[in-house]
Amino acid sequence: MKMNPVVHFEMAAEDKQRMVDFYTNTFGWQAQQLGPEMGNYVVVQTTETDENGMIKQPGAINGGIYVKGKSEQGTHIVISVDNLQESMEKVKTAGGQILGGQGGSEFDDIPGVGLYVTFIDTEGNHVGMLQPNTPA
């Protein structure tokens, strides 16, 4: 069976700016605030990327910060998959629960990134799956 790598992490914050300040000042990460069309998400870089935004150092990942909600579990990982629909079925078959996309959609189509869905594993962890856009 092919292994699907962890490609992104997310952390919830009650105060995004305070969290950004902490990680940029403590670990030298870079942060980019996105607009309301992207949920005011903050993209964080923990490692160098090339001109296409791809990580230069194998094994390193970048992440993001979002506003903590009432049901948030804390740090969240995102797993890269080749086929989101097939992987969603595998999650359900293995006992996980697909939460779907925002606004009631089956999954989210993130512009310039790919297809994304959140699920709950058998232990209650919230995890993301991403089918990245194929580079042109």
Order of alpha helices (4+ residues) and beta strands (2+ residues): beta-alpha-beta-beta-beta-beta-alpha-beta-beta-beta-beta
